[in-house]
Amino acid sequence: MAEEYKGLGRRKSSVARIIMTVGTGKITINGKKPEEYFPNALVIQDMKVPLELTETANSYDIRAKVEGGGFTGQAGAIRLAIARALIQVNADLRTPLKANKTLTRDARVKERKKYGLYGARRSPQFTKR
């Protein structure tokens, strides 16, 4: 069996697990092509950033299982998982990936709603009289 590299990525409330094998650059997300799974081409482009930075876009096949959140969060999670798997392949790729912030976990998550307010920060409308 071919060499497998695994990566785990998280973004917002999405979790992505990928398995990367040496191949021709085929990507499947939950059994579908990226064009079928994501509604937006910009999201797909953002997801592939680590592969383009390291010039390995046509060197590895990627199978991703992603759950939770929306499509931007899922694409961000896949992006982090790919970057982490690429480091397992070759530790020298860490420098360009780190320089472009693809190894940093984006910790921004939705802020919880507070009582007495309409959202996390939106307060009720003020009435003078």
C-alpha positions as CSV (number, residue, x, y, z in Angstrom):
1,M,0.0,0.0,0.0
2,A,1.2,3.5,-0.8
3,E,2.5,5.8,1.9
4,E,-0.3,7.7,3.7
5,Y,-0.1,11.0,5.5
6,K,-2.9,12.2,7.7
7,G,-3.9,15.7,8.8
8,L,-6.5,17.2,11.1
9,G,-7.7,20.7,10.7
10,R,-10.3,22.8,12.6
11,R,-11.9,26.2,11.8
12,K,-14.9,27.7,13.5
13,S,-17.1,24.7,14.2
14,S,-15.8,22.5,11.3
15,V,-13.4,19.5,11.7
16,A,-11.6,18.1,8.7
17,R,-9.6,14.8,8.6
18,I,-7.6,14.1,5.4
19,I,-5.6,11.2,4.1
20,M,-3.0,12.2,1.6
21,T,-1.4,9.6,-0.7
22,V,1.1,10.0,-3.6
23,G,-0.9,10.4,-6.8
24,T,-2.0,12.7,-9.5
25,G,-3.7,15.6,-7.6
26,K,-7.2,14.2,-7.3
27,I,-9.2,15.7,-4.4
28,T,-12.4,14.3,-2.9
29,I,-14.4,15.8,-0.1
30,N,-17.0,13.6,1.6
31,G,-16.9,11.5,-1.6
32,K,-17.5,14.4,-4.0
33,K,-15.3,16.6,-6.2
34,P,-14.5,20.0,-4.7
35,E,-16.6,21.7,-7.5
36,E,-19.6,19.7,-6.5
37,Y,-19.2,20.0,-2.8
38,F,-18.4,23.8,-2.4
39,P,-20.7,26.3,-4.1
40,N,-17.9,28.9,-4.5
41,A,-14.7,28.8,-6.6
42,L,-12.9,31.2,-4.2
43,V,-13.4,28.8,-1.3
44,I,-11.8,26.0,-3.4
45,Q,-8.9,28.3,-4.3
46,D,-8.4,29.1,-0.6
47,M,-8.5,25.4,0.3
48,K,-5.7,24.6,-2.2
49,V,-3.3,27.4,-1.0
50,P,-0.8,25.0,0.8
51,L,-0.5,22.8,-2.3
52,E,0.2,25.8,-4.5
53,L,2.7,27.3,-2.1
54,T,4.7,24.1,-2.0
55,E,4.2,23.3,-5.7
56,T,2.7,19.9,-4.9
57,A,-0.7,20.3,-6.4
58,N,-0.3,17.4,-8.9
59,S,1.8,15.1,-6.6
60,Y,-0.8,13.9,-4.0
61,D,-4.3,12.6,-3.9
62,I,-6.4,13.9,-1.1
63,R,-9.4,12.3,0.5
64,A,-11.1,14.6,3.0
65,K,-13.9,13.9,5.5
66,V,-15.3,17.2,6.9
67,E,-18.2,17.9,9.2
68,G,-19.8,20.8,11.0
69,G,-20.0,24.5,10.2
70,G,-20.5,26.1,6.8
71,F,-18.5,25.9,3.6
72,T,-15.9,28.6,4.5
73,G,-15.2,27.0,7.8
74,Q,-14.9,23.6,6.2
75,A,-12.5,24.9,3.5
76,G,-10.4,26.5,6.2
77,A,-10.3,23.3,8.1
78,I,-9.2,21.3,5.0
79,R,-6.6,23.9,4.3
80,L,-5.0,23.5,7.8
81,A,-5.2,19.7,7.5
82,I,-3.4,19.7,4.1
83,A,-0.7,22.0,5.5
84,R,-0.2,19.6,8.5
85,A,0.0,16.6,6.2
86,L,2.5,18.3,3.9
87,I,4.9,18.8,6.9
88,Q,4.7,15.0,7.6
89,V,5.8,14.5,4.0
90,N,8.7,16.9,4.1
91,A,9.7,18.9,7.1
92,D,11.5,21.5,4.9
93,L,8.1,22.7,3.6
94,R,7.4,24.1,7.1
95,T,9.1,27.4,6.4
96,P,7.1,28.5,3.3
97,L,3.8,27.3,4.9
98,K,4.5,29.1,8.2
99,A,5.5,32.3,6.3
100,N,2.1,32.3,4.6
101,K,0.2,31.6,7.9
102,T,-1.3,28.3,6.6
103,L,-0.1,26.4,9.7
104,T,-1.9,28.8,12.1
105,R,-5.2,27.6,13.5
106,D,-7.7,30.4,13.1
107,A,-9.2,30.6,16.6
108,R,-12.1,33.0,15.7
109,V,-15.4,31.4,16.6
110,K,-18.9,32.8,16.9
111,E,-19.4,34.7,20.2
112,R,-22.3,33.5,22.3
113,K,-25.5,35.5,22.7
114,K,-25.8,37.4,26.0
115,Y,-29.0,37.6,28.0
116,G,-30.8,41.0,27.7
117,L,-29.3,41.6,24.3
118,Y,-30.5,40.7,20.8
119,G,-27.2,39.0,19.8
120,A,-23.7,38.8,21.2
121,R,-23.4,42.6,21.4
122,R,-26.5,44.2,19.8
123,S,-28.4,45.9,22.6
124,P,-32.2,46.7,22.6
125,Q,-33.2,50.0,21.0
126,F,-33.1,53.0,23.3
127,T,-36.3,54.9,23.8
128,K,-36.2,58.3,25.4
129,R,-39.9,58.5,26.2
